[in-house]
């Protein structure tokens, strides 16, 4: 009970601080850099549903006062990319992973990382899909009251690192406030461990809420 209460307190704190900074007088203040409106909201991976629930409440409150909020599921973008591949290429990918995994599980996983990580982190990967969705969203968005939420990131484990994705988004999002929802652990001031499993990822630029 104590651990669950502690995790919920973390989520409450993160969402409350984020909402306060988004609705700050004079415009969103989720970043200390004027031309870099990115932030990372860190939460315990096993509290995914609680985080979604709290964010939905925040989204409803923002929309009630005129905000336009676009929530983009990175998992859905990844699935769409896989579906766009030809069936034979997917079958070859699966067959090779199975053959390698029969030898050692690490070999199969490393093969998938080699083949699929560029679909997530590369310059022509999911970042391009996010940019396209933001461009479609822009004409319908109220000036100065816009927010992009990048969600369902846990579904990309173990192919994801936040620094790779944000690097390819930088300068291509019309400077809209963008919050990456990050299931993982904060190791120190600027180090994050995706899902609490990967080695720490250091990205000094985005503001981290945790």
N, C-alpha and C positions, 0 to 999 in steps of 0.2 A: 504493500500500500504506500509506503514511504517513497519508493522509487517512482511509482506512477504519479504520485502527487508532485514530486520534484520535477518530473518530465512535463507535466501539465503546467506547472509554474513557469518553466522555461518557455513553453509555447505562448502562454499568456503574456509574458514579458516581451517576447520578440514581436508578436503581433501588435501589442499596445504601443511599443516604441515606434514601430514602422508606421502605424496609422497616424500617430502624433506628428511624425516628421513629414509624412505625405501631405497632411492638412495644415502645415505650418503657414503662418501669415506670410504672404509674399510669394508663395509657391512651394512646391515639394523641396525638401532639404534632406534627401536620403544620401547625399554625397557631399564631401567637402570640396570637390572639384567641379567648377561650373560647367565644364564641357565633358563631364564623365558621369552620367547619371545611372550608375550601376550600383546595386547593393546585393548582398547575399544574406538570406535568412536561414540560419542554421537551426535544426531541430533533431531530436533523437529519431533514428530510423524506425524504431518500433512504435512511434506515435504518429504515423502517417495520417491516419484517419482523423485524429484529433486536430492535426495541423490543417487538414483540408476543411474541417468544420469551422475552425476559427477564421480561416481566410475567407470562407464564403460569407461569414457574418461581416467581416471587414469590407468585403466587396459590396455587399448589399448596402452598408452604411455609406460608402463612398458614392455609389450610384444614386442613392436617395438625395444627395446634395449636388448632383449634376456631373459626377465623374463618369468617364468612359473607361471601362476596365476590360482589357483583352487578356484572357488566360490561355496560354499555349501549352499543350501537353507535349513534352519532348518525347515521351514514349510513343504517342500517336504518330508523331513525325517520323520516328524511327521505323515503326511498323509500316507506314506508307512507303518509306524508302525500300524496305525489304520486298514489299508487294510489287514495287515497280520493276524489280529484277525479273529476268526471264526464268520460268520454272526450271529449265535445265541447269542454269547457273546456281540456283538455290539448292537443287538436288546434289550438285557436285560439292557445294560448300558443306552440306550436311553429311554427305558420305565421307568426305575427307576428315571432318571433325570426329566422326565415329571411329574411323580407322585409327586415328592418332590417339583418341581417348582409350581405345582398347589396349594400347601399349602403356600409356600413363595419362591420367586425367589432366595433368599440367600441359602436356603436349597438345591435347585437343583444345584446351582453353586458350593457350598461347596462339594457336592457329587462328581461332576466331578473333582474338584481339587484333592480330595483324591484319585480318581481312575487314573487320567491321569498325574498328576505331576511327579510320578516316571518314566513314559515313557519319560519325558523330562529331568529331573534332576538326576535321579538315576544312580548308577554306571553302571547298565546294560541298561541305556536309550539311548538317542540320542548321548551321548558322545561316545558310542561304535560304532555307525554308522559313526560318524565323523572320528574316529581313523581308521576305515576300509577304508574309502575313501582316507584318507591321505596316508595310506600304499600302496594303489593302484596307487596313484599319484606319489609316490617317484621315481620309476624307470625311469619315463619319464621327471623328473625335472632336469633342469640345476643346477649344484652345485652353491651355494651361490646366486642364483637369483630365489628364490622360495617364494611364498606368498599364504597364505590361507585366504580367506574372508568368514566369517560366516554371511550369509545374511538372509533376510525374517524372522527376529526374531519377528517382531510385530504379525505375525500370530499365535504365541504361547501364546499370552496374554489370560488369566491371569495365565498360568501354569508355568511361567518361572522366574528364577532368575539367573543372570549371574554368581554369585559366585558358585552356585551349579554345573553348567556345567563346568566352567573352572577348578574347583577343580578336577573333574574326568578326564579332559584332561591332567592335569599337569604331565609331565614326560613320556608321551606316544605319542608325536607328533614329535619326532626326532629333537626337538628344532627349528622347522621351525617358521618363523614369522606368527603369527595368529592374525587377526584383527576381533573382534566381532563388528558388526554394530548394534548400540543400539539406538532404538527410545525411547527417554525419556528425563528426566531433570537431570542436575547435581545440586545437592543441596548444596554441599560444596566440599572441596578438594577431598574427597574419597567416597562420597555418591551419589548414583544414584537412581532415581525413574523410574521404567519401565513404559513406555507409559505416564509418568507424572501422573499415577494413583495409583500405588502400593506404600506402605510404603517404605522408603529408604532402599536400599541394600548397605551395606558397604563391600567393598573388597579393601584392601589397596595395593594389589600387582600389578595388571595390570596398565600400564600407561593409563591415560584417556585423549583423545583428545576431546575438546569441544569448 
